[in-house]
Amino acid sequence: MSTGDKIEFKRLQHWWLIPLGVIFFFLWGILLFFPTEVLQQRLESELTTRLNHPVDLSGLSLQLPALVYIDELTSPSELGPINFTDIAISPTWSSLLSTTPAAQIAAQVFSGSIEAQIDSAQHIKLAATSLHWEGPVPQLPTLNIQTTIAHLNAAAKGTEISQLEQLQLELSELRISGLKKLSVPVDSLDFGSIKLQLSQKQQNIHLDQLTSSGGDISISGDGHITRHRNLMRSRIDLEFTLTPRQDLDPAITTMLPLFAKKQQDGSYTVRLSGTLAQPRLR
């Protein structure tokens, strides 16, 4: 190889730096001039409209290669303000060439983590782990619930009447306190660990599985809920079997027949009807 050829070869070796430099400065320009304030205001407005209550965002930024990061999102709910932190939104790369591109969302909430995938056909998949929550019961503010969602997996399609494809929920503990304010002889009851599985066919949400163990009262149940556009007006048709622990306070077991029917095996059955807003025991 001649001296001229060697010089030309060395030049060719460095040509790959040109497109790399162009890409670097292009991405740097996107990060520098990305309209974060405009996007943040747009997201706040869109979420407020869709959820029908105010939503506050803070700390929105763009991170490479294509990730939107939000420090904090606060949204009111019937359970009180919900505070999401460390929110990361990115495309699902494997779906970009399909007819239903999707986005992934990850966040921290209730001291645990949630992940969701949403595509352009409004299909939603949700997973959550280790969510710790304590607060009042929306319809009975004198009661307080303490629970941990160990695992949650759900899939739904956001059509005009949302279609719940499946929901699997596992609570590692569930405790209800404040019962004395309702003239119950004990102030709290422990329901132990609970497993719940739901599915939906048309407008009927079916209770496929409900079991609890390790608490003061074991519970099993079945039935369905007829879904309404206004969730709280959904109709309930559920039946539960309650089995008290043998050494449970007699003051509780003597109260069970007031609203539940005793069976020969010592368990009690109760039927729940009405609506989610106004349930009735019968």
N, C-alpha and C positions, 0 to 999 in steps of 0.2 A: 504494500500500500504506500503510495507517494505521500509527501508532506501535505500537499493540497487536499488529498482524499481524507487524511487524518483530521485536518481542520474542519472540513465539511461534515465529517461524521460526528465530531464533538458538538458542532452546531445543532445537528439533528437530535442529539441526545438531550439537549436543553429545550427543544421546541415543545415538549409535553408540558413544560412549566407555563406556557402561554395560556392554554385553555384553563388550567388549574387556577392561574391568577385571575382570569376573567370571572370564573365561577366564585372564587373567594370574594372579590370585590362586589359582585352582584348580590351574594348572600349578605355581605356586610351592609350593603345599601338597604336591603329589605329590613334588616334588623334595626338600622339607624332611623329609617323614615317610615317604619310600619305605623299606621294610624291607630295606636292602641286605645286612645281615648274615644275615638269615634266607634270602634268596634265594641268597647266596653259599654258605651251608652246604648248602642244598638242591641246588644245582648240583654241588658237590663230591661229595655223597652219590650223586646220580644217575649222574654220570660214573664214579665209582669202582665202582659196581655194574655198569654196562654194560660197562666196559673190563676189569673184573676185576683192577684194581690201583689203588693210591692215586693220586689227582689232587689237586694243591694249587692253589687260586686265591688271588689277592690283588688288591686295588684295584678291586672291583666298584662301579660307579656307574651311575645313570640319567641320560641326556642327552636333551634334547628333539630331535625330537618324540616318538620312541619307540625309543630306542636304548640298549641295555645295553652298557657299556664295561667291559672287564677289563684291568687293567694287565699281568697275567702269569698264565700257566697252565703248570704243570710236570707232565709225565707220564713215568713210566718206560717203557722199551721194550727190545726185544732189541738195539737200536742204542745203548742208553744213554739217559739222561734227555733228553727233548725239551722245549725251553723256547719257548712261544708268548708273544708280547708284543703290546700294542696291539690287543687283540681287540675287534671291534665287531660286535654282533648286532642286527639290525633286521628288521622284517617286509618282505616283498616286496609293496609296496603294490598292484601290479597284480593280485596273486593273491588278495587278501583277499575278493573277492566270488565267487571260484570255489569249486569243491567240494574243491580241494586247496590251501589256503593254505600259503604257504612263508615261510621266513626266510632271510636272507642273513648270512653270516659272513665277515669279513675279518680277517687277522692277519699278523703278521710272524714268521718262523721261519727258521733257518739263513741269516740275513742276506738273505733274500728275502721274497717276499709270496705268500700264498695267499688264494683266495676260494672260497667254497662256497655252494651253494643247496640247502636241504633242505626238502621239502614233507611234508604230513601222510600221503602215501602211501609214505613212506620212499624217495622218489626223490632221489638225490644227484647234483649236478654239482660238479666240482672243477676249479679252474685254479690253476696255480702258475708262478712265474717266478723265475729267478736264485736258486735254492736251492743254497748251497754246503755240502758236507758232507765231512767227513774222519773216519774212525774204523775200528775193526776189523771184519772180516767175522764175523757172528754165529756161524757154525758153524766158522770157522777163525780164532780170535783172534790167531794169529801173523801173519796178513795184514792189511794196512791199505789201505783204499780212499779215494781222493781224487777227487771228482767235482763237477760243477756241473750241476744240472738247469736247462737253459735254458728249456724249456717243458714243461708237463704239462697235459693236458686229459683228464678222465675223467668217465664217467657210469655210475652203478650203481643198482640197486634193492635195498634192504636187506631181502630176504625171508628165509625160514628158511635157505635156501642162497643167499647173496648173488649176484645176477645182475649181472655186469659187462657193461654194454652196449658200452662202448668205452673204450680207453685209448690215448692217443698221448703218447709220451715222447721228448724230445730231450735228450741229454747233450752239452754242448759239449766236455767232456773227461772221460776216465776213466783213472785210473792206479792200478795195484795194486803195492804195495811189500811188502817183507818176505819175498820169495820164497826168499832164500837159506836161511831157516830151514826150508824144505821141500826143501833140497838142490838147488835150481835154481841154475844157474851165474851168473845175473844177479839183482840184488835187486829190480828193478822193471821193469814192462812198461807201455807207453803204448798204450791202445786208441783214442785219438783221439776223434772225435765219433761218437755212436751214435744211431740212430733205431729206435724200438720201437713196434709197434702190436699191441694185443691185442683180441680180442672173445670173447664167450662165447655158447655155445649149450647150453642145459640145464646140465649139470655140466662140460662141456668148455670150457676156456679155450684158444682157438686163438692161436698165434703167427702173426699175419698178415704181419708184417714185422720183420726184424731185420737191420740193416746198420750197418757201421762203416767209417770211412775216416780216413786221416791218422795212423794209429798204427803201432806196430811190427808188429801183426798185424791184418789186415782180417777181419771176421767177417760171415757171413750165416747165417740159420737159419730153420727152420720146425718145426712139430710142435704138440703140445697138452699141457695139464696137466688131469688129471681132478680136479676140486675136491672136497675132503673138508670135513666140518664143522670138523675141526681142520686149519687151513691147512697146518701142517707135515707132515701125513700125506697130502697131495695127491700123486697119482701123476704121474710125469713121463715123457713120451715125446717127446724133442726130438732134432733132428739139426742139427749145426753144420758149416759149412765154414770152415776157417782158411786164410788166405793170408798167409804171412810176407813182410815187406818184403825186397827183394832184398839189401840190405846189412845185414840183421839178423845179430846175433852168431851165428856157426855153432854155438856151444854150445847155443843155443835150438833151431835147426832140427834138430839131431841128436837132440834129446829128443822132438820132436813124434811120430815114429813109435812111441814107446813107448806112446802112448795113442790115436793117431789113424792112420787109414789114408791113405797117400799116393796121390794121383790123378795121372794123366798130365800135367795142366796145372801141376803143382807145388803144388797146394793139398792140404789134409788134411781128412778128414771124421771126425767123432766123434759118437757117439750117447750121449745122457744118459738114464738111466732111474732107477728107484727112487722115492724120495719126496723132498720138499723138505728133510726132516730128514736123510735119508741118501741123497744122490744117488750113482749109480754110472755110471762110464764104461764103454762097451763098443763 
